[in-house]
Structure formats: structure tokens, C-alpha cells
């Protein structure tokens, strides 16, 4: 049975996605790097719900 994502986990995911996009928009990372990190963030958030 899947557990619910806590507010802390959701806040962490939102912050990481925001910062990932910020870095991309300011030229600190490439689009490919941004996309790879977005997948990692998504997978990490999904792993919380499947534990």
C-alpha cells in the first residue's frame, strides 16, 4: 500500500524543481542537465509514495 507524500516531501520537491528551472533560466545548466535532474526529482518523489 502506498503512503501519502508529506508536506515536507512535497515542499522539497517543489523547491528542487524551482531551483532546477532557475539554474537553467540563468544559464548555469544546460537543457539536458535540467531534464535529467527533473527526472531524478520526480523519481525521488515517487519513491516516497511507494515505501
Secondary structure, DSSP 8 states (H G I E B T S, - for coil): ------HHHHHHHHHHHHHHHHHHHTTSS-HHHHHHHHHHHHHHHHHHHT-
